[in-house]
Amino acid sequence: MDTMKPFFRSLLFSGGGTRFALYNGMYAALCAIGKTPELLIASCGGAFAALIINAFPTDRERKAYLQSKEFYCFIQSLSLTPYCKLHHLGLLALQKRYDRRRAPFVEDVYQRYLVEMSQDLSALLPSLAEISFSATLPTIIIGAKMLFAPHECGKPRSERKLYQEVLFTDFSTAQKIPLSGIQHTESNYIHSAVAPDMLLNTEMSMLKAARISISDMFYVPPVAYQGAYYAGGAIDLIPMELADTLSTQVIAEQKQIYSPTEEALVRAVLGFSGNERLASVASYSAQWVDTRGAITSLKGFYSEKYMDWKRFSINIRFPKNYPTYQQQIDQQWDYGYQTILNTFSA
């Protein structure tokens, strides 16, 4: 049956905030050891890594762009909203930790979020603005169509499905995806807010798709596009069913478990258990790349959230200056590169 799959090797990029260079380092190492992926599947922060891989033909150019003033200024353009105060999102997260119900309400992710980010990034990232999905390097970016309007927020959900997974890709790759075979049918999703069937979109630019994918709940606002709203790749952080259906060999990142707060927010918004999902994904046969140590090894080398008790708020550590930022990219890239070498030499 494996010979019937359209791709031999796929690589999954999942979340990780601004760890874009880590994923680019992983891809560079795979190419260097003769294991170049034929298919990229990316969600959340990984979507920007996939975008940059598609935008530039060599590792040197990709790293140079990640270290460019253009991309640095994009990172610096991000700002915190008033919801960073603990009496806003902090209190909300605490309430959700003690509510074990699966998305009982339509949560307001339209107005309540931590980081302000422009919906249209083409002015901030002009080098990426015209990049289109291409069959030359088949890439699928994960997003979610929102099935409710802003005025419905706060109302009881009543088992209604609120989100539908969307696969953004090129037309040729889309024709290879059997949607009926990758529906969300496991028990974790029965009472969730996620629709079982998925959508395909072959008209979106890669930059717009990446911006959609990074729209994590309560962190980055959703995107309005052609009369609909779209949320992030957290709906399917590690789309293993998709990768397994399309490729003989899957290379995927082994993720740390969701924290109690993260688990609570996924449950409140999407209505499923993130940790149950991780356990389900782990049952698949794949080449797992363990990046769980990145949290400690790269501490201080990427933008991360922390509690600012002096200001009683959630804050984010952004690079203090351009040279520091360039050093962060070096550290991330080297970590991703070496992790691949360690994985495949074991």
Secondary structure, DSSP 8 states (H G I E B T S, - for coil): -GGGSSEEEEEEE---TT-HHHHHHHHHHHHHTT---SEEEE-TTHHHHHHHHHH-SSHHHHHHHHTSHHHHHHHHH-EE-GGGBIIIIIHHHHHHHT--SSS-B---TTT--SEE--S--TTT-GGGTT----TTS-EEEEEEEE-S-GGGTTSB-TT---EEEEEE--HHHHTT--GGGS---SGGGTTSSB-SS-EEE-SS-HHHHHHHHT--TTTS--EEETTEEEE-GGGGSS-HHHHHHHEEEEEEEE-----HHHHHHHHHHT-S-HHHHHHHHHTS--EEEE-TTHHHHTTTSS-EEEEETTTTEEEEE--SSHHHHHHHHHHHHHHHHHHHHHHHH-
